[in-house]
Amino acid sequence: MPKIRFDFNNMMDFNVGVHGVKPSELKTFSARAGKAFNHLTSVLKNRQSRIALSLEWSKLPLQDKKVVASIQRLGKGIADKYENVISLGIGGSYLGIKAAQDALLPPYYNDFPGVRKGSPRIFFEGNNLDPVTLSSLLSNLNPRKTFVVVISKSGETTETKAALELVEAWLKRGAGAKFARQIIAVTDPKAGTLRKKVSEASAKDPLAYRSLPLLEGVGGRFSELNMGLLHLAITGVKIAEVLEGAADMAKSCALADMFKNPALFYASLSVIAYEKKGKPISIIMPFSEQLKSTADWYIQLLAESTGKKYARKVVLEQGAEKWVEDRSDLINTGRTPISARGTNDLHSIQQNNIEGRNDKIVTFIRIEKFRKDLKLPVSDDFLSGRALSGLLKTAQEGTAWALNREMRPNCTISLRELNAYYWGALLFFFEMATAFEGELLGVNAFNQPGVESYKNYMFHKLKKPGISKEVAREIDGNPMKRIKKYIL
Ligand code: PA5
């Protein structure tokens, strides 16, 4: 077990009264938790099911060391040659690498050459359709000194596709005929427009549009340890250390005993709090500026995985499981995640956490030993000589205490330090906890059907070929009403 401590005391009734979980409730729940554990474990053991149901991410910590070493070399080659990297992608093709960037690279990495120590600056685009950010970036970068990594599992996502076309045109104008040698695509090995583009370009010039495959059965938001590896390599993070932390966490999360398996314990407490104590909101609050983006990554993980309209129905097909939506079982379930950070948001959302509706659980993440620390000058003030890290820890304890006092459930995940190993372990913990939570809620945690509606609307309005008549009829037949008196 990696040295990460999970303290669930403040989720319990003896600390937060009727809003907490009773030990007897946990005991009763253990049968349901055991069932969820057994089912998930059986799926994870079956390669065919794992791939078909998008659970292959669970094997990423143990991926081929030679492949990892070759990605590490590829990244170094890019880092040695270019001053800037633009990373294009959205959702699961963005949030994991942004989380890695902020957690594992020194703060102000992009701002100071001395901090970067020769590695390229990394800019994220394609995660919005906002024209201002991309135009500002392109008008300030030198195309000859810029490399582009485009990440899209499907190869079809509008935001990424639009950004890529603009960046490609910019490179073509500024970097010359061989501009496509400055692009790597991380995408599905076979399907999608991006893969097609890669195959066509590399058939003409093998160095143009090189690519890395996204593994079969690894869904976007669970793919940091696949699609994010090149980014880690470019920025000089040792991929093997991230994977080692994840692999050690995987061992703990494979234990059947809830009291030894942090992911199963966390998911069980969260579901009891959700179903029995009226806690539909989950606030993730790291007390570390560097972990804010990891909290943002978790928001997508929990929201897209467990926020579901219909229950899951398991169907057996030739010995393998198939999961379908049970349209007769409308459940509209899933907790709402919110990311916050200490201490910034103690002067913001915390007022509501403490005195607003008692409908949340707060998960703190804290770091025991910081990479760097600062001591305040000696003075006659009560802060005299104190270390900032100590103040931060006391603020976190104070926040937990204040929540307890108002009977607000909370728990604390403590990392011995923030490095590649612990970050890999933390990521994998959240992935497993989300998978267990999906099982406990009886949903398919590995699809996101709700995301399709806005896309269909856009595609129909933009006249994308291939939109079904049924979808078109639904959109045209249900216009949004616009009554004058409600428009000021
Ligand atoms: O979790 C998911 O699968 C999604 O959030 C995707 O990552 C996101 O929609 C981007 O998709 P793609 O990588 O296909 O461009």
Boltz pocket constraint, residues with backbone or C-beta under 6 A from the ligand:
constraints:
  - pocket:
      binder: B
      contacts: [[A, 90], [A, 91], [A, 92], [A, 93], [A, 151], [A, 152], [A, 153], [A, 154], [A, 155], [A, 156], [A, 157], [A, 160], [A, 219], [A, 220], [A, 221], [A, 222], [A, 304], [A, 448]]
      max_distance: 6.0
